[in-house]
Amino acid sequence: MAQCLILEERKEWRELLQWNLKHRLGVEPMSKDNVDEGIALLDLLPSIQTVLLSPQKAQKLFGHEDFNRHDADFVILGDYEGHLPDGIKPHIIDRLDDEKVVLYAIATILAINPDELQKKLTPEFIPVEPYFFYTLGSSIVDIYIRIKKGPMTFQYVKRLHAGDSFDKKDIVHYEGQGLKFFYIPKRQFEAFSNFLSNHLIDRLENIGNLPLEQRMPILSKGFHAAHAQIMALGLNHPNIQLSESVISGVLHSIYEKAQTSDLVKKVINSGTGKMYQQCHMISMIAGQVLSFMDYQDSAIHREMAFAAFYHDISLANHQELFQIDSENALKQANLKKEQQSLVLNHALNSAKILKDHPEIPQGTYNLVLHHHGSLNGIGFYPDDTKKIPGLSKIFIVVCEFVTELMRFKEAGGQGIQVLDTLYQKFQSEDMAKVVVTLENSFRRQKRP
């Protein structure tokens, strides 16, 4: 086992490095509190070929009269502009806000295979929100909770056994104690996902006659379960079936007699998952606009609903990011580079996921790819909108309308402000026409 010396005065980083070096990189860490002890250890053990140290410790080490280990690799954790002895070219890691970035940098220096590191970074347990268990009644796999034991160490404790009976009251009791997630062993997650999918599909098949208020919690649970499963396992038969059931349930709203504006109010005030609300409202409003434009083909309505379900799926594990819809909003969010990349590329990444769907409706891929106005699915409007297909323009405007509607609802705004925002954003003649069409479709519904 390779050996590594840590000279780091920041306790949290020292503990983080010790645990990760040993358990994830297979390196024996040796930590010393001061530079004198570090130099003595380097002299004693020539087998130590890597030294991780803070900028402050680096300054003291390289300026020490007894320092003579020019053959080792030195990794400085933070910006460093201090003295360097002849022949010393340290590796500088100036990004310390993401432990994975640091680990990959150290792994590269230690010539550790990144694929092997990725396997070690993949969690052995997968989190599942408690509300998915409310109506399950039992599970075909054991269910665990996680207890923190140290800065980077957790113990997983079996809480519900496979076959045990439980009800919503039991799950709510755990939530009342502060539980945020149950955990499923990674090796059993696919079996659990299939079990959950079948349960939700059975429920979704029997909600057609229920009022919208009772359908929405079931649709929301199915929506978020399908997203989580697809992101964890890729598209497979059970989660595709679950997705289809949710999409069909959403499409059912398009053919209800109530005005779309009334249905939208019910969805946005339902207390269900935000990404589900967005999907449902986009599907209904797009359906209204298509009907206003005399697009009566049910296949086109289905394309829109499919796109509404999948367009942000690559952000399913980062739901705090899905309402970022412009360069300005991205700057204001003050995100890490990895998160910025997720946002900028999410339309493309979502389209790539959808491309593997065996029964993707014609045209859906482009709707997802273009939904922020970019032809290649990277970045935001405006691209040359004249090159964007007509149905994609409708989808872009409806997506933006729903995002602004949710934003103004959270801020206590009114609907007219939403339309004003759309007219300000979409000023090219072709896009402005779509906004006018959207507005007129609502005005026609309000006529007695």
Secondary structure, DSSP 8 states (H G I E B T S, - for coil): --EEEEE---HHHHHHHHHHHHHTS--EEEE-SSHHHHHHHHHH-TTEEEEEE-HHHHHHHHT-TT---TTSEEEEES---S---TT---EEE---S-HHHHHHHHHHHTT--HHHHHHHHS-SEEEE-GGGGTTT---SS-EEEEEE-SSS-EEEEEEE-TT----HHHHHHHHHTT---EEEEGGGHHHHHHHHHHHHHHHHTT-TTS-HHHHHHHHHHHHHHHHHHHHHH-S-HHHHHHHHHHHHHHHHHHT-SS-HHHHHHHHHTS-S-HHHHHHHHHHHHHHHHHHHTT---HHHHHHHHHHHHHTTGGGTT-GGGTT--SHHHHHHHT--HHHHHHHHHHHHHHHHHHHT-TT--TTHHHHHHTTTS-TTSSS-S-S-GGGS-HHHHHHHHHHHHHHHHHHHHHHT--HHHHHHHHHHH--SHHHHHHHHHHHHHHHHHH--
